[in-house]
Amino acid sequence: QFQQVLATGHRGAPLHAPENTLPSFEKAIELGADIIEMDVRHTRDGHFVIFHDDTVTRLTGQPGTIEERTFAQVRELEIQMAKFPGFPKLKILTLDEAVNALRDRAIIYLDHKTGPVRRLAEEVVRLKATDNAYIVVRTPQAALEARAVSSDLHLMAAITDKEPASLVDFFLPVRPTLFELPRVYLTPENVERLRSQGIRIFTNAMETENERPYTTYQDLLYRGADVIQTDHLERLVPYLRTFNATR
């Protein structure tokens, strides 16, 4: 159980370095992130790599997708963003590289985008990362498939504000460690119900933190968030420390 509110760096620290890269993850740790979120996609020949977008264009300038490329072709791509002209060109990370770089340094939140969730779960087991890598599952079927791989895996169930709150019930049998709730479902009833089963509450600050960051953080804390995800670790971490809410 978390004794304090934890800060999650969304794709690392994407305002300071290219997202989902080692420099971004290193900056997130420097800024005090407890958890680092990263996006996981599946190459055509069955390798997991760290990349968010549906296409590779925004980060690499090239057309097409991760999924249509082989692993070797993905490794030929170079991340270079105009807003970070000072950074050298970076390769797209493998799951192995990301997990090993952050081992014993931060909790890893694997935002599963594509590929079989069972295979991702098997990779986490192979990497001996079941203690600090959490896999997000967005459907009860995905949750069951991941849980079938190992009872030791940490799963984070997630629903959106477009889905009914009743969907929460379908995730409970797989015993998620965390449950991502949108703000609309951060009610005292939902929070108490999940916490009574040992499940902690994850939520996002990104929707409103640019306009009113501290009001957003205060609201999420009062609503019962145990973990808050942000693009602005430089704001959130000091704020949580003010309330002795993080280490």
C-alpha angles and dihedrals in degrees: 000000000000111000093192138033110271128216120223122202108219105228086343111286102333096175090060104038139006108295123256093017132115093254088054092049092046091051090049090055090047089053092052105262115169092190129030118206119211134172121238125207133175125235123222091259096048109269125133117229134174113254135124113199128081088232130033095227102099095053102031107023090234128117128245136032142291090243095059093051130078118238090257091053092049090052090056090062119095126209112223121155124193092225090060102048093155095062121094117238110281133208122231108260126241120228088248093054094048095047094046093047092055100036110135090359105080142353110263119222109201109204100202110217107161141358130055110315089213090060091049090052090050090052092052089052092047090052090051088236100129090113097059110016117086120196118210115225119192101182130045088237092056089048092053092048093051094044091051089065096059140349087215096065119111110227128190113205116206138192130179131225088254091063125074119261087232087074088076090077093062093059098050098083091064091057102230117203091215135022121205110217125181115233093260090062096044091106127147089246095053094042094050093045094053095041091051086063094048095258119136126215123247122187142163130250095184098094096068108007095098092060100036111003102170094042087052094050093046092050093050092048092050090049091057108262115167094183126030123194118211146169087211109063088157087067103032100048096053089044092054091046090054088064093040084244096134135033 
